[in-house]
Amino acid sequence: MIDLILLAILFALVFYWWDARRCHEIVVQHCQRECEKSELQLLDSTVSRQRLWLRRNENGQVEFCRFYVFEFCGDNESRYQGYVVLLGRRIAETSMEAWRLPRD
């Protein structure tokens, strides 16, 4: 019986790790698209999960809700911050700090 419990715990940990990696990839791709639309540069190594909690989706089902922050630059001098909220594997919210474009 204890073997089954340990196996279930191991399976849950592997599944969580795999799901967390996939969600991180989704957020990085989303941030890259948002930065490209605004002609900004995403600083890839700055995308990181800050919080994780459970939240109900629009159907009333409980899903993981993840809060990621990232940094980007528009003028190669200043860094700005944004965030993405991921509910399950769907983007629920995105926000990017106001930035200044360089003057010609």
Buried (B, 14 or more C-beta within 10 A) or exposed (E): EEEEEEEEEEEEEEEEEEBBEEBBEBBBEBBBEBBEEEEBBBBEEBBEBEEEEEBEEEEEEEBBBBBBBBBBBBBEEEBBEBBBBBBBEEBBEBEBEEBEEEEE
